[in-house]
């Protein structure tokens, strides 16, 4: 197979995921990944800054996407519908059709402390984007902070539920069920 084929990035990702699964993230080297993919180390570094980027590439775009969605939402849109609308967009554009790949990446991330820390930073970046978006929309800081934390928690809990199930259900359906459970659990009655 020629090393100049246009699917080099996908070949590198597949080779890396296979090796990370077989021998662990820390034990896998970039030369091993490129050898498995039939490509050069130079080609690897054209596509990825380092081997962690195989797992996290593109994730840095999500906070920017969230910020744009929040800025473009109608000014009168209430916070919860805005969160639901944003999560629907993320579910449909970033997750659907990639369940097995995301499942594999999750297991690799869980197996390595530095990857777990990077994943936490990714979540913090998303939370910060949601918080800034709500503050920009005029929501009081305490409320905006709660909304941001709940948004990220809702996404993470729903994601794990979706990945843990064998049924092939749409991710957004799981998000809605998780939100309903959250609303039921925290419904406060004032008598």
N, C-alpha and C positions, 0 to 999 in steps of 0.2 A: 504494500500500500504506500502510495507516495506521501511524503511528509507535507506536501504543499496542497493537499486537498482542503476544500473550504470548510470541512467539518472538524477542523483541528481542535477547536475549543470544546466541542462536545466529546470528542475522543479523549481529551485530557481529563475532563470532568469524570467520565465513566471510568477511566483507568484509575484515577485518584480515589474515587468512591470504592471501587473494588479493593484496592490496596489498603485503604483506611479500614475497611471492614475485615479484611483477611489478617492484617498484621498490626493494626492500630495506627492511630494518627501520628503519634510521636515517632514510631519506628519507620515510618514511610518517608522516603527522600524524594526530592524532585527528580533526580535522575532515574529512580525506579518508576515513577509515574510516566515520564517521557518514554522510557524503554517499553513499558506496557502499551502505551498509545502508539508506538512506532514513530515518534517525533523527537525533535531535539530539545535540549534544555532551553536553548534560545527561544524556540517557539513557545514553550511554556511561559517564559517571562514576557512575551509579547501579549499574552492573554491574562496573566495573573501576577500580582506583585509578589505573592508567596503562596505556599500551599494552603494556608487558612482561607485565602480568597476563593478557593474552589468551593468552599462551604458558604461563604458570606458575600460573594460577588453580587452586586445589584441591590443588596440590602440597604446600602447607604442612600439609595434613591427614595426609599419609603417615607422618611420624614419630610422630604421635599414634596412628594406627592400628597401627603396628608396636609401639609401647609397650604398647597394650592387648592385642594378640595375644600378646605375650610374657608379660605378667602373667597372662593367662587360661589359658595353656598348662599342662598338668599338670606339677607340680613334678618328677616323675621323667623327663620327656621330655628326651632327650639333645640336645645342641646342633645336630648336623647335621640330624636329623629336624625339629627346630623351625625351622631355617632353611628347609628344603625346604617344610614346611607353610606357613610365612609367605610364601614366594615364590609358592607355588601360589595362595594367597588373593589376593595382589597381581596376579598374572597374570590371574586370572579376573575380578577386580572392577575393576581399573584399566586393563587393556590390551586384553583380548579385545574384538573388535568395533570397535576404534579404530585399527587398524593404519595406514591411509592418513593419517588425521589426525596420528597420532604421527610418521609418516614426514615429513610436511610440516613439522611443528613442529621436528623434529630438523634439517632442512636450514636452516631459518630461524635457529635457534640457532647452528648451525655457522658461519653467515655473519657473525656479529657478536660482537666480542670481549666486550662487556659482557654479552651473553646467555650466552656460554660461561662467563664468570665466575659468573654467577647460577646456571647449571646445576651448576657445581662446588660452590657453596655448598649447593645442594639435596642433592647427593650426600653432602656432609659432614654435613648435618642428619640424613639417614637413617642414616649410619654412627654418629653420636653416639647416636641412639635405640637402635640395635641394641646398641651397647657398653653403654649404661646398663641396657638390659634384661637382658643377660647378667650384668653385675655385680650387679644386683638379685637375680638367680637364684642368686648365690653362686659364679659362675665367677671364677676368678683373673683379675686385670686384664690381664696379658699375653695370656692365652688369649682373653679376651673381646675384646681389641683385634684380635687376628688373625681371630677369627670375624666381627667387624663389618666389617673390611676385605674379607675374602673374600666376605661376603654382598653387599656393594655392588658389588664387582668382578664377581661371578657374575651379578648382575642386569644390570649395564651391558653386559658382554660378550654375554650372551644376548639382550638387547634389540637390540643392533646386529646380531647374527646374524639375528634374527627379521625386523627391518626390511629387511635387505639381501637376503633371499631372496624369490624370486617365488612359491614354493610357499605355499599357504595352510595352513600347519601351526599347530597351537596353540602359543602362546608357552610354555606350561609344558613341552611336549615339548622345546623348544629348551633350556630351563633344565636339564632332566634330562640332556640330552646334554652340555651344557657342564660340569655337575657331574661327570659320568662322565669327561670328558676331564681335568678338574682332578685328580680322584682318581687317574687313571692316570698323569698327568704327575708327580705329587708322591708317588707311593707310595714309601715309604722302606723298604728292607730292611735289617735289622740281622743280620749273620751273625757 
